[in-house]
């Protein structure tokens, strides 16, 4: 897999918008094949072949059949998911609890299979962990997580395990799924966190494709 989960160092001091991050990546990576999204916490997925030059569509997942395309996801507690295949189809998914409730991870895997992907690898990156992600019963029911614990009427959800379960349910083999279990809320030195910082939180980026690996971060 040619992907990377960047720490906050890369986007420190930026406004975290799709346009600003795309501009920085174009400059730093020397490519205009960089695709970012206006993420809306839903289940919509787009293909790069459908996107006009410099367009930033509203979606939370993006798929490409071109290894030179760099697919970018922004996050600050939500789960970044990078997906690749030996057949050359790759994807990046922004999976917050609403996206997971929509089944966005499994939907992306299914779309990739229809595009010819067979041998699929999934990397699930740093996000808010079950140590910090507490929700009410209403949200817990919507996520329908396989790994929730209840404490004093509060539900603590493991979004990593939820994303992993959805990938498994979509037919991805367990030994082809990796999970980087680092909590963005706990690790203030490494990550922005909306739960910790509120509206002041910046965004870190996760990228797959092209020469993304020249950036610093957790490579997958």
C-alpha positions in Angstrom: 0.0 0.0 0.0 1.3 3.5 -0.9 -0.3 5.5 1.9 0.5 7.7 4.8 -1.3 8.9 8.0 0.2 12.3 8.6 0.5 13.9 12.1 -0.6 17.4 12.8 2.9 18.8 12.0 2.1 18.8 8.3 -0.9 21.0 8.6 0.0 23.0 11.8 -1.1 26.6 11.5 -3.4 26.0 8.5 -7.2 26.5 8.5 -7.7 22.9 7.6 -10.0 23.5 4.7 -9.9 21.2 1.6 -8.8 24.0 -0.7 -5.9 25.1 1.6 -4.7 21.6 2.1 -4.9 20.8 -1.6 -2.9 24.0 -2.4 -0.1 23.0 0.1 0.0 19.4 -1.3 0.3 20.6 -4.9 3.2 22.8 -3.9 4.9 20.2 -1.7 4.4 17.2 -3.8 4.7 18.8 -7.2 1.6 17.2 -8.7 -1.9 18.4 -9.7 -3.3 14.9 -9.4 -4.4 15.6 -5.9 -8.0 15.0 -4.9 -9.6 16.4 -1.8 -13.2 16.4 -0.6 -15.7 18.7 1.1 -16.5 16.1 3.7 -20.1 16.1 5.0 -20.1 13.1 7.4 -22.2 10.9 5.1 -21.9 7.8 3.0 -21.4 9.3 -0.5 -18.3 8.1 -2.5 -17.0 9.5 -5.7 -14.6 8.4 -8.4 -11.7 10.5 -9.6 -12.7 9.9 -13.2 -16.0 11.8 -12.4 -14.3 14.8 -10.9 -13.5 17.9 -13.0 -10.1 19.5 -12.8 -9.7 21.4 -9.4 -13.2 20.4 -8.4 -13.7 19.6 -4.7 -16.9 17.5 -4.5 -19.0 16.9 -1.4 -18.4 13.3 -0.3 -16.7 11.2 2.3 -15.0 8.6 0.1 -13.0 8.7 -3.1 -11.9 5.9 -5.4 -9.3 5.8 -8.2 -8.0 3.4 -10.8 -4.9 5.5 -11.4 -2.0 4.9 -9.1 -0.7 8.4 -9.8 -3.8 10.0 -8.2 -3.3 11.1 -4.6 -6.5 10.7 -2.6 -6.7 12.9 0.5 -8.9 12.6 3.6 -8.9 15.2 6.4 -9.7 14.2 10.0 -9.6 15.3 13.6 -11.0 12.3 15.5 -12.9 10.5 12.7 -11.4 7.4 11.3 -9.3 7.7 8.2 -9.3 4.5 6.1 -6.9 3.9 3.2 -7.7 1.0 0.9 -5.6 -0.5 -1.9 -5.8 -3.5 -4.2 -3.2 -5.5 -6.2 -5.4 -4.8 -9.2 -4.6 -1.0 -9.0 -7.9 0.3 -7.5 -7.4 2.5 -4.4 -9.6 4.5 -2.1 -9.6 6.9 0.9 -12.5 7.1 3.3 -13.4 9.6 6.0 -15.4 7.4 8.4 -16.9 9.3 11.3 -19.6 7.7 13.4 -22.3 9.0 10.9 -20.3 7.6 8.0 -19.9 4.2 9.8 -23.7 4.3 10.5 -24.2 4.7 6.7 -21.9 1.7 6.1 -19.4 3.8 4.1 -16.4 1.4 4.5 -18.3 -1.7 3.2 -19.9 0.4 0.5 -16.4 1.5 -0.7 -15.1 -2.0 -0.8 -18.1 -3.1 -2.8 -17.6 -0.3 -5.3 -13.9 -1.2 -5.6 -14.8 -4.8 -6.4 -17.2 -3.7 -9.2 -14.2 -1.8 -10.6 -12.1 -4.9 -10.7 -10.4 -5.0 -7.3 -10.0 -8.5 -5.9 -7.1 -8.7 -3.5 -7.8 -5.7 -1.1 -5.8 -4.3 1.8 -7.3 -1.9 4.3 -5.4 0.4 6.7 -7.4 2.0 9.5 -5.6 5.0 11.0 -5.4 7.2 14.1 -8.8 8.3 15.4 -10.5 8.9 18.7 -10.3 5.7 20.7 -12.8 3.9 22.9 -11.0 5.5 25.9 -12.4 8.9 24.9 -15.3 8.4 22.5 -18.3 8.4 24.7 -21.8 8.8 23.3 -25.5 8.5 24.3 -27.6 5.4 23.7 -29.2 7.1 20.6 -25.9 7.4 18.8 -24.7 4.0 20.0 -27.8 2.4 18.5 -27.2 4.1 15.1 -23.6 2.9 14.9 -24.6 -0.6 16.0 -21.0 -1.2 17.0 -19.8 -4.7 17.7 -17.4 -3.3 20.4 -19.2 -1.0 22.7 -19.0 -0.9 26.5 -21.5 0.7 28.9 -20.5 2.6 32.0 -22.9 4.6 34.2 -25.4 4.9 31.3 -22.7 6.1 28.9 -21.6 4.1 25.8 -18.0 4.0 24.8 -17.5 3.0 21.2 -14.5 1.5 19.5 -14.6 3.2 16.0 -11.5 1.3 14.9 -13.1 -2.1 15.6 -16.4 -0.9 14.0 -14.5 0.0 10.8 -12.6 -3.2 10.9 -15.9 -5.2 11.3 -17.4 -3.5 8.3 -14.4 -4.3 6.2 -14.5 -7.9 7.3 -18.3 -8.0 6.5 -17.5 -6.8 3.0 -15.3 -9.7 2.4 -11.8 -8.3 3.2 -9.6 -11.0 4.8 -8.7 -10.3 8.4 -4.9 -10.6 7.7 -5.2 -7.9 5.1 -6.6 -5.3 7.6 -4.3 -3.3 9.7 -5.3 -0.9 12.5 -3.1 1.9 13.9 -4.7 2.2 17.3 -3.4 5.6 18.4 -6.0 7.9 20.0 -6.1 11.4 18.5 -7.8 12.8 21.6 -5.2 11.4 24.0 -2.1 12.2 21.9 -2.1 16.0 21.9 1.6 16.0 20.8 0.7 14.2 17.5 -2.8 15.0 16.5 -5.6 17.6 16.4 -8.8 16.4 18.1 -12.2 17.9 17.7 -13.3 16.3 21.0 -10.4 17.9 22.8 -10.2 21.2 21.0 -13.7 21.9 19.6 -13.9 24.3 16.7 -10.3 25.4 17.2 -9.1 22.0 16.1 -7.1 21.8 12.8 -7.1 18.8 10.5 -4.5 16.2 9.8 -4.4 14.4 6.5 -4.2 10.8 5.3 -3.2 10.2 1.7 -2.9 7.2 -0.6 -1.4 7.1 -4.1 1.3 9.0 -6.1 4.4 10.0 -4.1 2.5 10.6 -0.9 5.1 8.5 1.0 7.7 11.2 0.8 5.7 13.0 3.5 6.4 12.3 7.2 4.0 10.3 9.2 2.8 6.7 9.7 3.4 4.9 6.4 1.2 1.9 5.3 
